[in-house]
């Protein structure tokens, strides 16, 4: 099934879901663990009917859901097809069904609270070093390039954040090469940046804001606050 563009995802008008990194994310508020379990059971039945299921995490008073297809088709500029992890129409369909189920279970959505973390490592030798990071992070060589046409490291179980490789430039000996990317809902990106600044951080680069805002701590360590502008009509 073809991967969807940001514009197609935005056009689906999924008011309770946010596109973060590769997938769709939602948080639903529930009264207790039992209510969350019953909600998840109903979601599971809907997933059985559609042949597709979300990734689920239940906590005290909430259920977090992530929808992503592991067999989405991406076509590069040369027309070559790649199987990637991305949002497809089946994710849109299941997201809509889950919204209906949430209403039946009186589970309120809290879309502004969703977030996702990825690791970034700048290097000119991703093919060389990626096997080491695949082994360290997941213990499996198969996680290198999984769901991506690049050397990116992705754990099939979602236990650890994705690690992607950026192009290295500048003085390799003195610059920070690892950084965190924090994906947030578009409606809270300004508040998240403001909170980091109030805590003592500084903006290093906002030339690509609101999509990317680079924040440094007092020691100069950098992280990036991210949103998917293409899939976010409210951004």
C-alpha positions as CSV (number, residue, x, y, z in Angstrom):
1,X,0.0,0.0,0.0
2,X,1.4,3.4,-0.9
3,X,2.7,5.7,1.8
4,X,0.6,8.9,2.2
5,X,2.0,12.4,1.8
6,X,1.8,14.9,4.6
7,X,-0.9,16.7,2.6
8,X,-3.0,13.5,2.4
9,X,-2.6,12.9,6.1
10,X,-3.6,16.5,6.9
11,X,-6.6,16.2,4.6
12,X,-7.9,13.2,6.5
13,X,-8.7,15.6,9.3
14,X,-8.0,13.2,12.2
15,X,-8.6,15.6,15.0
16,X,-7.6,13.2,17.8
17,X,-4.4,12.1,16.1
18,X,-1.0,13.8,15.4
19,X,1.6,12.8,12.8
20,X,4.9,12.5,14.6
21,X,8.0,11.2,12.8
22,X,6.9,8.1,10.9
23,X,3.5,7.4,12.5
24,X,0.2,8.7,13.8
25,X,0.0,9.1,17.6
26,X,-3.0,9.5,20.0
27,X,-3.5,9.6,23.8
28,X,-6.8,8.8,25.4
29,X,-7.6,9.6,29.0
30,X,-9.3,6.8,31.0
31,X,-10.5,6.5,34.6
32,X,-8.3,3.6,35.6
33,X,-6.3,0.6,34.3
34,X,-9.3,-1.6,33.9
35,X,-11.1,1.0,31.7
36,X,-7.9,1.3,29.6
37,X,-7.7,-2.4,29.2
38,X,-11.3,-2.6,28.1
39,X,-10.7,0.2,25.6
40,X,-7.6,-1.5,24.2
41,X,-9.6,-4.8,23.9
42,X,-12.2,-3.0,21.8
43,X,-9.4,-1.5,19.7
44,X,-7.9,-4.9,19.2
45,X,-11.2,-6.3,17.9
46,X,-11.4,-3.4,15.4
47,X,-7.8,-4.1,14.4
48,X,-8.7,-7.8,13.8
49,X,-11.5,-6.7,11.5
50,X,-9.2,-4.5,9.5
51,X,-6.1,-6.8,9.7
52,X,-4.0,-4.0,11.2
53,X,-3.2,-3.0,14.8
54,X,-1.7,-0.1,16.7
55,X,1.2,-0.2,19.1
56,X,-0.2,0.3,22.6
57,X,1.0,1.5,26.0
58,X,-1.2,1.7,29.0
59,X,-0.3,3.9,32.0
60,X,-2.1,5.4,35.0
61,X,-5.1,7.2,33.5
62,X,-4.1,7.0,29.8
63,X,-3.7,4.8,26.8
64,X,-1.1,5.8,24.1
65,X,-1.6,4.5,20.6
66,X,0.7,4.6,17.5
67,X,-0.4,3.7,14.0
68,X,2.2,3.0,11.3
69,X,2.3,0.5,8.4
70,X,5.5,-1.6,8.1
71,X,4.8,-2.4,4.5
72,X,4.3,1.1,3.0
73,X,5.6,1.6,-0.5
74,X,7.9,4.6,-1.1
75,X,9.1,5.4,-4.7
76,X,12.3,7.4,-5.0
77,X,13.0,9.9,-7.8
78,X,14.2,7.1,-10.1
79,X,11.0,5.1,-9.6
80,X,12.5,2.4,-7.5
81,X,10.1,1.0,-4.9
82,X,11.1,0.7,-1.2
83,X,9.2,-1.0,1.6
84,X,9.2,1.5,4.5
85,X,7.5,2.2,7.8
86,X,5.0,5.1,7.2
87,X,1.4,6.1,7.4
88,X,-0.9,4.5,4.8
89,X,-4.7,4.5,4.2
90,X,-5.1,1.5,6.6
91,X,-3.8,3.7,9.4
92,X,-6.2,6.4,8.5
93,X,-9.1,4.0,8.5
94,X,-8.2,2.4,11.8
95,X,-7.6,5.8,13.4
96,X,-11.1,6.8,12.5
97,X,-12.5,3.6,13.9
98,X,-10.6,4.1,17.1
99,X,-12.0,7.6,17.5
100,X,-15.5,6.1,17.3
101,X,-14.5,3.4,19.9
102,X,-13.1,6.1,22.2
103,X,-16.4,7.9,22.2
104,X,-18.2,4.7,23.0
105,X,-15.9,4.1,26.0
106,X,-16.0,7.8,27.1
107,X,-12.2,8.0,26.7
108,X,-11.3,11.7,26.0
109,X,-8.5,12.4,23.6
110,X,-5.5,14.5,24.6
111,X,-3.7,15.1,21.3
112,X,-1.5,17.9,22.6
113,X,0.3,15.6,25.0
114,X,1.7,13.1,22.4
115,X,5.4,13.1,21.7
116,X,8.0,10.9,20.2
117,X,11.8,10.7,20.6
118,X,14.4,9.9,17.9
119,X,18.2,9.9,18.1
120,X,20.4,11.6,15.5
121,X,24.0,10.9,14.8
122,X,26.0,12.9,12.3
123,X,28.5,10.9,10.4
124,X,30.1,10.5,7.0
125,X,30.3,6.7,7.4
126,X,26.8,5.5,8.3
127,X,27.2,2.2,6.4
128,X,30.3,1.5,8.4
129,X,29.1,2.3,11.9
130,X,25.5,1.3,11.6
131,X,26.1,-2.4,12.4
132,X,27.7,-1.4,15.7
133,X,24.7,0.7,16.7
134,X,22.2,-2.0,15.5
135,X,23.9,-4.5,17.8
136,X,24.1,-2.1,20.7
137,X,20.6,-0.8,20.5
138,X,18.6,-3.9,19.4
139,X,21.0,-6.9,19.3
140,X,19.9,-7.6,15.8
141,X,21.6,-6.8,12.5
142,X,18.1,-6.8,10.9
143,X,17.3,-3.5,12.5
144,X,19.8,-1.7,10.2
145,X,17.7,-0.2,7.4
146,X,14.5,-1.7,8.7
147,X,11.5,0.2,7.4
148,X,13.8,2.8,5.7
149,X,15.8,3.0,2.5
150,X,18.7,4.4,4.6
151,X,21.0,2.8,7.3
152,X,18.7,4.0,10.0
153,X,18.3,1.7,13.1
154,X,14.8,0.8,13.9
155,X,13.8,-1.8,16.5
156,X,10.9,-3.9,15.4
157,X,9.4,-3.9,18.9
158,X,9.8,-0.2,19.5
159,X,11.8,-0.7,22.7
160,X,14.3,1.9,21.9
161,X,14.2,5.2,19.9
162,X,15.0,5.1,16.2
163,X,18.6,6.2,15.4
164,X,19.1,8.0,12.1
165,X,22.3,9.2,10.6
166,X,22.8,12.8,9.4
167,X,25.5,14.1,7.1
168,X,28.6,15.2,9.0
169,X,30.1,18.5,8.2
170,X,32.5,21.0,9.9
171,X,35.0,20.2,12.6
172,X,34.4,16.6,13.6
173,X,36.7,16.8,16.6
174,X,34.9,19.7,18.3
175,X,31.2,19.5,17.4
176,X,28.4,17.5,19.0
177,X,27.5,14.5,16.9
178,X,24.7,12.9,18.9
179,X,21.5,14.8,19.5
180,X,17.9,14.1,20.5
181,X,14.9,15.0,18.3
182,X,11.7,15.5,20.2
183,X,8.5,15.4,18.1
184,X,5.5,17.2,19.6
185,X,2.0,18.2,18.6
186,X,2.0,21.4,16.5
187,X,-0.2,23.2,19.0
188,X,2.4,22.9,21.8
189,X,5.6,23.5,19.9
190,X,5.8,27.2,21.0
191,X,5.1,26.3,24.6
192,X,7.8,23.5,24.5
193,X,10.4,25.9,23.1
194,X,9.4,28.5,25.6
195,X,9.7,26.0,28.5
196,X,13.2,25.1,27.4
197,X,14.2,28.7,27.2
198,X,12.7,29.4,30.6
199,X,14.8,26.5,32.0
200,X,18.0,28.2,30.8
201,X,18.2,26.9,27.2
202,X,19.0,29.0,24.2
203,X,17.8,28.9,20.6
204,X,20.8,28.0,18.4
205,X,18.9,27.8,15.1
206,X,15.3,28.6,14.3
207,X,15.7,29.1,10.6
208,X,13.5,26.1,9.9
209,X,11.0,26.8,12.7
210,X,8.4,25.7,13.4
211,X,9.4,22.4,11.8
212,X,12.8,22.3,13.5
213,X,14.0,24.5,16.4
214,X,17.5,23.7,17.7
215,X,17.9,24.3,21.5
216,X,21.2,24.2,23.4
217,X,21.6,23.7,27.2
218,X,24.0,25.7,29.3
219,X,26.8,23.3,28.4
220,X,26.1,23.7,24.6
221,X,24.5,20.3,24.2
222,X,21.9,20.4,21.5
223,X,18.4,18.9,21.0
224,X,15.7,19.7,18.4
225,X,12.0,20.3,18.9
226,X,10.2,19.0,15.8
227,X,6.8,18.9,14.2
228,X,5.7,17.6,10.8
229,X,4.5,20.8,9.1
230,X,3.3,19.0,6.0
231,X,0.8,16.9,7.9
232,X,-0.2,19.7,10.3
233,X,-2.7,22.2,8.8
234,X,-2.8,24.0,12.2
235,X,1.0,24.6,12.3
